Amino acid sequence: MTQVIVLNGGSSSGKSGIARCLQAVLPDPWLALGTDTLVEAMPASMQTADGGIGFAPDGEVTVGPEFRTLEAAWIEGIAAMARAGARVIVDEVFLGGPDSQQRWRKALGGLRVLWVGVRCDGAVAAGREVARGDRTIGMAASQADAVHRGVRYDLEVDTAHAESMECARTIAAHVR
């Protein structure tokens, strides 16, 4: 039985919407946890310190060693929840491409994981980013392709061509 679904995609690609729809269509309860939850849980000082996480005016995201330490604990915590019996949907942005995926693979070792690429054309994601009003402009376009380079998936969906519920149903059909 699949224990963890990892959704990887750029900012404003539709991962959170897919996660909510998955919670509605999957027969068992699933927790939805994402990188936004991690960032929101950190003290505000982490967004101003060199060792934390920074959001440049052009949408570039930089992370320092203090962020990486907390992120590693976060990843291990999610893996521990899955090992304890929770089914988890992870809403993630692999800023480091295959290195990011490898950190998750290591932590999730021994668990049944469905790796899902959530693709969205950069222009479409940029339009969503503007409409949301809570993102740094440029983040969606810069991440749209970059987060997928070198990453291996079991399944990919494209939210520029399908609604969140349709993507969720496609993913749910692969959950065993």
Helices and strands as residue ranges (DSSP letters): E 4-8, H 15-25, E 31-34, H 35-41, G 44-47, E 53-55, E 61-63, H 65-83, E 88-92, H 98-107, E 113-119, H 122-132, H 139-143, G 146-148, E 155-158, H 164-172
